[in-house]
Amino acid sequence: MNRFIASLPADARELLEKDLHVVQLKKGDVLYRIDEPITHVFFPHGGLVSLVVLMESGQTAEVSLIGREGLVCSGVVLGVEDAIDQATVEVGSPASCISSASFIRAYHSHDKLRTIVNRHHAMFIAEGRQSTACNAVHTASERLCRWLANAQDQSGMDDLEITQEFLARMVGVQRTTVNQLCGVLHAEGIIDTSRGHIRILQPEALRSRACECYGVLRKRFAKLFPDWRPDS
């Protein structure tokens, strides 16, 4: 179940659920591309959806990671009809899906839903600002641990089907650097690595090695969403 939906007041949840249907998001699916019309909003039940900005060189930079705690394409309520980034499924899972038109109608007809969606946008802004500061002052090792900890939170999974090459792009370092850093975490028994997989063995140890940004954003999330139920 998507935790964003689960934490809505019953009437707001029912308002969305009458137009929701479940789809299977598969690894590699592109939910939308830059400048394409946004036709649907997605609420992942788990897995990971990466929002990236594409450079002219073909390189990508991650701007956000969304899983069971959030929703993809919520910007349609702000009048953003065409995508400003690209959403790619990195770890597959089921997701609840609603048409953009239905989501916009629900947003404008329910005050509490509107407040929660607006707070979701505020969280996006906070993440962007924190990431800018993080990339400027924190080490690659701290950023890697933060990314993995966040990925576990968002996906609800200990075993992540991701490659170290992908991880290097997300953290913004060379693949050789990620290989070295993962090797250290592996040697300490914090993660286990195999081809195309990273398994988190000691979540608390991983979080203790993450930069302060991880804790800062978790506290901000808890403050913005006091009704969020972590056991949903």
N, C-alpha and C positions, 0 to 999 in steps of 0.2 A: 504493500500500500504506500502511496505517496504521502509523506508526512505533512506536506503543505495542505493537502486536501483533508487529511485526517484531523488537523487541528482547527479547521474552520468551524464556526457555529453551525448547528444542525441545519438551520434553514438555508444558510449560504451554501453548505455542502450539497443539500438537496437541489438547490437551484442549478448548480453545475452538473450534478450527476445525471440529471434527466437528459442532458445533451452529450454526456461523455461516452466514449466507447474505448475498449482496450485494444491496443496494437502491440505487435512485437517489434521492438527496436533491435536491429542486428548490427553487429560490429561493422563499421564502414559505411553505414547509412548516412546520407547527408540530408538533414531535416530541412535545411534551406541554405542557399548560397547568397553571397553579397549581391545586392540590388535586385534580388528576386522577390516577388510578392510573398508576404507571410500569410499563409492560408489556414494554419492550425497552431494551436498551443498544446504543448506536451507536458505531462506530469509524470516523469519517470518513477517507477516503483523501486528502482535500484539502478545498477549499472552506472555508466558515466557518459555524459555528453559534453564534449569540449567545444567552447566557443572560441574561434580563432580569427585573427586578422591576417589576410594574405598580403604579402608584399609583391612588388613587381618582379622581384627576383625569383618568386615561387616559394620563398621561405614563409613560414607561419609563426605566429606568436600567440600563445594562449592568453585570453583575457578573462576567462571564467570557466569553472568546472561545475556542472550541474548534475545532480542525481536525485535521490529520493527526498531531499529536503527542499527542492525548489521546482521551478517550472521554466520551460523554454519558450521563448517568443512572447513574453508578457508585454513587451514594448508596443504591441498593437494598440493598447489602450491609451497610449500617448500620441496616437496619430501617426505612428511609424508604420507605413504600409509596406515598404520595401526593406529588406534586411540590410543591416549595416555591418554584419560579420557573418561568419559561416558556422553552422552547428553540425558537428560530426559525432556520430555514436562511436565511442572508443571501447566501451564494455556494454554488451547487449543486455536488455532486460525488457519485461513488459512495461507499458506506459499507458496512462489514461490520456485520451486525446479529445479535443473539442475544436470546432471550427472557430476561426478568429471572430467571425460575426457573432456567434453565440456567446463567446467569452466577453466580448465588448458589451453586449446587451446586459449580461449578468453583472459586469463590473459597474455599469452605470445605474443598475436598479437596486443595488444592495450596499448600504453604507459601510458595513463591517468588512465585506469582501473588498470593497474599494480601498479601505484603510490598510488591510493586510497586503494587498497587491502593491500599494504605494510604498509600504515598508520594505517589501521585497526589492523594489527599485532602489530604495535608499541603501539597502545592503549591498547591491551591485556597485553603487558609487563608492561605498566604504571599502569594498574589496579592491576596487581599482586603485584607490589612493594608497591603501596599505601595500599593495603589490609594487607600486612605484617606489615607495620608500624601502620596501624589503629588498628589491633588486639592487638598490643603491648601496645598502649598508650591511647586508647579511651575506654570509658565506654560502657557497654552492651546497655544502653539506647541510647547512641549516634549512635552506630552501628546498632541497630534495626531501628531507624528513617532513617538512611542512606539507609538501605536495602529497606525499604518500599518506600522511595522517588524514588530510582532507579527503583524499580519494577513498579511504576506508570509510570515513563518516558518510560520504555521499552515496557510495555504492552499497554499503552494508556488507561488504565482502572482505575476507581476509586474503583470498587468492585473486589477484588482479591479472587478467589476461592482457598484459601490456609488454611491449619490448623496451629494452634499454635505449634503443634509438629514439623511440617515441618519447620516453621519459626525458631524454636529453633536450629534445625540442621544447617540451613543456617547461623545463627548468631554465632553459636558455644557456646551456653549456655544451661543450663538445661531448660526443659519445664516449670518448676515452675517459673523460672526467667522471661521467656517470658510472662507467664500468669500475673505476677505482673506488668511488664512494660506495657503490653497492657492495663491492668486495669487502670493504671495512665493516659495513653493517652485517653482512653475511658471516664474517669471521666472528663477530660479537654475538651471533645467534639472534639478532633482531629481525632479520628477514632471511628468507630462503629464495634463491634465484634459480630458475631453469629457463630453457629456451622459450621465450614468449610469455613467461609468467614471473610474477613477484608475489611471494606469500609473506604476509606480515605475521611474525611469530610472537613478538613482544610489543603490543601496541603502546603500552605506557612508556617503555624504554624509547620507542620511536618518537613519541610526543615530547619526551624530555630532551631530545636532541634537536627538535624543531626550533626555529626562531620564535621570538616572542609574538610574531604576527599571528601564529596559529591560535594562541590563547586569547589575544586581543579580539580577533574576529569571532571566536566562539562566544566570548562574553557579550559582544555587541549583538550577535544573533539572538542570544537568550533574552537580552533586554528588549529587542524589537519584537520578538515573538514569545511573549510570556505564556501563551496558551499552547505552545508546541509540546506535543507529547512524545518524548524520546523512545517510548516503548511501542509506538504505533507501527 
